[in-house]
Amino acid sequence: MCIRDSVTHTGLTMTDGTDIDQIKSYVKSLALTSAWQDTGVNGAELATGTYTIQVAVNNSGANGLQYTEMYSGTMSWYADNTNSTDHDEIVLHAAGHARNGKSIFLRTLRTASADTNDLKLQIRDNRNATQTASNYVFKFRRLI
């Protein structure tokens, strides 16, 4: 048997949503410090599953000193009631133009069943100085 035609793969067409392989995006205006704060991504805004997360940071004009940096990591998400106040840090990798010694950190925080937002995504910076608010672009791709 002889195969003469080539086989190509055009890739996945990404659509907005929370099904497998869909991408959900949020743009959040935040002024970071070294204290944990909510990103505004909470509870059922994402479906239960495992996600790859990407955060685009360009806060150089807001005293953040990061020029076009991209952070990525993997996280688990649960979209129903939580029953504890545990938190889990998300390991991040960064690449881009210039971090200038600055970094962001992400974690999920369970807020017990009495809270309507149940699971929250939180963010902080590695420095104490307050920044002027700038936009952070969060993208979530559901893996499973």
N, C-alpha and C positions, 0 to 999 in steps of 0.2 A: 504494500500500500504506500502511496506517495501523497503527501500533503503539499499542495502548491500554493495555497492561499495563506497569507499571514494572519495571525490572530492578534487583535489589538484590544486593549482595555481602555475605555475612555474615562474611567473613574466614576466615583459617586457624585451625583448632583446633590449638593447640600441644600436642605430646606430648613426653614425655621420650625422649631417644635421640640418635643421631648421624646420622640420615638428613637429607636436605635439609629445611630449615625446622623441624626438631625442636630443642628446647631442652634442653641439659644443664646442670644446676645443681650447684654445690658450695658448701658453707658451710665456711670454714676459719677457725680461731682462730689469729691471728697477732699478734705483737708486733713492729712495724716499727721499723727504724732506717734510716740512709742507706745501709747496705750491702745489696746484692742478696741475697735469700733465696728459697728455693723456696716455692711456694704449695701444693705437694702435687698439682698437676695435671701429670701426666707421661705420656709415651709414648702407649700405645694407649687411654688414657682418653677421647680424642677421635679420631674417624676423620680420615683425611687429607682436607683441604679448606680452604676459606676461611670464616672465622667472623666474625661480629660479636660482640664481647665487651662485657659490662656488669658493672661491679663496684659494689656498694652498700657505702658506707662510713658508719658512724656510730660513730666511736671517741672521741667527746668525753669519755666517762667514763673512758677509758683514757689520758688525757693526749695524745690524738691531735689534739684540737681541731677535728675535722671533724664537723659536725652534718648528718646526713642528706644526704650527697653521692652523686651517681651519676656514674660515669665510663663512657665508651663509646669503642670503637675497633674497628678491623678487623685481623685477623691471619691469617696462613697457618699451617697445622698439618700436620706429617708424622708419621704414626703407625708408622713403621718405623725400622730402624737408621739412625743418622746417622754420618757419617764425618769430622766436624770438631768444633771447639770454638767455632764462630762464634756470635754472638748478634745479635739484631735487636730494636730497641726498637719498641714499639707506641705509635703516636701516640694520645693520649687527649684527649677533650673532657670537661669536668666541668660539672655544674649541680646546684643543690640549695640547701639552707638557708644553710650558712655553711662556707667552707673555712678561714677565719681564717689565710690565708697558707700553708697546708699543701697538699701535693699528694702523690699516689702516682704511681709510674711502673711500667710493665710491660715485660717483654721475654721473648723465647723464647731458650733456650740449647741449642745442640746439644752433646751430651756424648760424642761419639765412639762407635764401634760396640762398644766393650768394656763400656759402661754399659748396664744393663738398662732404664733409664728413658729412654734416647735423647734425646727432646726434652722440655724442662722449661719451665714457665711460672714466671717469677720476678717478684718485687715488691720495691719499696723506697719509702721516704718521702723527703722533701726536707729532713729535719732529722736531727741526730745523737742527740737524746735517745731513750732507750729507752722504749717505751710498755708499758703493761700489755696483755696479750693481749685482743683483741676480735674479734668475728666479721666476716668479709668475705664477702659473697655474690657468687660468680662465676656468671654465666650466659653460655652460649655458644649462639648460633644459627648453624647451618651454612647458608651461602649457596649454595655450589657445591662 
